[in-house]
């Protein structure tokens, strides 16, 4: 009986810990827009939904997002590929993001993407060869591998180290902000588009 009481108490404590941990997970709010103003550590953005304010964390990290090409995807690069599954099991790339080395491992794996009937694969490039339908890339992740076909219509971007000075009026940014208990938004990272690139 004593053992049963101990087991029950342990299970309840574990369940409580899991529930408490879940409750502490912040709600992530995607914010895409153009900076209208900067007030100390507060960004004022113009978005499709209207004005939105996002506070910057004390050690906010800024990444620049630039245009890139297939030649910027060497063996060993860590990339994210939004794609359409093909009949033979390969993935036809819609968008390819080349991560900076410091971002290696971000979201690694293969899963459904946000667009209907598409996939997202974050993985390391193992081989890359030219084919009649575009560049054929084999990527590997911890649970498997995928063949990616990058045609001329694929959008290719790369992350590069940025600077807080880039957060100025007119800049286009993409942010995954954490919603605070009072409803305000805060972020530790901002992706800023360079040239005519708009983060999404």
C-alpha positions in Angstrom: 0.0 0.0 0.0 2.8 2.3 0.9 4.5 1.6 -2.5 1.3 2.3 -4.3 0.9 5.7 -2.5 4.5 6.6 -3.5 3.9 5.6 -7.1 0.7 7.6 -7.2 2.4 10.6 -5.7 5.3 10.3 -8.2 2.9 10.1 -11.2 0.9 13.1 -10.0 4.1 15.1 -9.4 5.3 14.2 -12.9 2.0 15.1 -14.5 2.0 18.4 -12.7 5.6 19.1 -13.8 4.6 18.4 -17.4 1.5 20.5 -17.2 3.5 23.4 -15.6 6.2 23.2 -18.3 3.5 23.3 -21.0 1.9 26.2 -19.4 5.2 28.1 -19.4 5.7 27.7 -23.1 5.2 31.1 -24.7 2.8 31.7 -27.6 4.8 32.4 -30.8 3.3 35.1 -33.0 4.7 35.5 -36.6 5.1 39.1 -37.5 6.0 40.2 -41.1 6.1 43.9 -41.9 8.0 47.0 -42.7 9.6 49.1 -39.9 7.9 52.5 -39.6 9.7 53.7 -36.5 12.2 52.7 -33.8 11.8 53.9 -30.2 14.7 52.6 -28.1 14.2 48.8 -28.1 10.7 49.0 -29.6 10.0 48.4 -33.3 6.8 49.9 -34.8 5.9 47.8 -37.8 3.4 48.2 -40.6 1.8 44.8 -41.4 -1.1 43.6 -43.5 -3.1 43.5 -40.3 -2.2 47.1 -39.3 0.3 48.6 -36.9 2.2 46.2 -34.6 4.8 46.9 -31.9 7.5 44.4 -31.0 10.0 44.9 -28.2 13.6 43.7 -28.7 15.2 41.5 -26.2 18.4 42.8 -24.5 20.6 40.5 -26.6 18.6 40.5 -29.8 20.2 38.7 -32.7 19.8 40.2 -36.2 20.2 38.0 -39.3 20.2 39.4 -42.8 18.3 37.6 -45.6 19.8 37.9 -49.1 19.2 36.6 -52.6 21.3 33.5 -53.4 21.7 31.0 -56.2 22.3 27.3 -56.6 26.1 27.9 -56.7 25.8 29.1 -53.1 24.7 25.6 -51.9 27.9 23.5 -51.5 28.2 20.0 -50.0 27.9 20.2 -46.3 25.6 23.3 -46.2 22.6 23.2 -43.9 19.5 24.2 -45.8 15.7 24.4 -45.4 13.6 23.4 -48.4 10.0 24.1 -48.9 8.9 21.7 -51.7 6.2 19.8 -53.5 6.5 16.0 -53.3 7.0 14.3 -56.7 5.7 10.9 -57.8 9.1 9.3 -57.6 9.6 10.3 -54.0 11.8 13.4 -54.7 10.9 16.9 -53.6 10.7 19.8 -56.1 11.9 22.9 -54.4 9.7 26.0 -54.1 12.0 27.9 -51.7 15.4 27.1 -50.4 17.0 28.8 -47.4 20.7 28.5 -46.8 21.3 28.7 -43.1 24.4 30.4 -41.6 26.8 28.0 -39.9 25.7 29.3 -36.5 22.1 28.2 -37.3 23.1 24.6 -38.2 20.6 22.1 -36.9 17.6 24.5 -36.8 14.4 22.5 -37.2 16.2 19.5 -38.6 14.0 16.9 -40.1 11.2 16.4 -42.7 7.6 17.4 -42.0 4.6 19.1 -43.6 5.1 22.8 -44.6 2.6 25.6 -44.0 1.3 25.5 -47.6 -1.2 22.8 -48.7 0.4 19.6 -50.0 4.0 20.7 -49.5 6.8 19.6 -47.2 9.6 21.3 -45.3 13.0 19.6 -45.1 15.8 21.0 -43.0 19.0 19.0 -43.6 22.6 18.9 -44.6 23.6 18.7 -48.3 25.3 15.3 -49.0 25.7 15.4 -52.7 24.8 17.9 -55.5 24.8 17.2 -59.3 23.3 19.0 -62.3 20.4 17.3 -64.0 18.1 17.9 -66.9 15.4 19.2 -64.6 17.7 21.4 -62.5 20.2 20.8 -59.7 19.7 17.5 -57.9 20.6 17.6 -54.3 20.6 14.8 -51.8 20.1 16.0 -48.2 20.5 14.0 -45.0 18.9 14.5 -41.6 18.9 12.4 -38.4 16.0 10.2 -39.5 16.5 9.9 -43.2 17.3 11.6 -46.5 15.6 13.2 -49.4 16.3 14.0 -53.0 15.7 17.7 -53.8 15.2 19.1 -57.3 16.0 22.8 -57.5 14.6 24.1 -60.8 15.1 27.6 -62.2 11.8 28.8 -60.7 12.9 28.0 -57.1 13.4 31.0 -54.8 16.8 30.8 -53.1 17.8 32.9 -50.1 20.7 32.8 -47.5 21.1 34.0 -44.0 24.1 36.2 -43.2 25.1 37.8 -39.9 23.3 41.1 -39.5 23.5 44.1 -37.2 21.1 46.0 -35.0 21.8 49.1 -37.1 19.8 47.5 -40.0 16.6 47.8 -37.9 15.6 51.2 -39.3 12.5 52.7 -41.0 11.9 51.2 -44.4 13.5 47.8 -43.6 11.4 44.7 -44.1 11.5 42.2 -41.3 10.3 38.8 -40.3 9.9 38.0 -36.6 8.7 35.1 -34.5 7.7 37.0 -31.4 6.8 35.7 -28.0 3.5 36.9 -26.6 3.9 38.2 -23.1 1.3 37.8 -20.3 0.2 41.4 -20.8 -0.4 40.8 -24.5 2.7 42.6 -25.8 5.2 41.0 -28.1 8.9 40.5 -27.6 11.6 38.9 -29.7 15.2 37.7 -29.3 15.8 37.5 -33.1 14.9 39.6 -36.1 15.4 38.6 -39.8 15.8 41.6 -42.0 15.6 41.6 -45.8 18.4 43.0 -47.8 17.9 44.7 -51.1 14.4 43.8 -52.3 14.1 40.6 -50.2 11.1 40.5 -48.0 11.3 37.8 -45.2 8.3 35.5 -44.9 
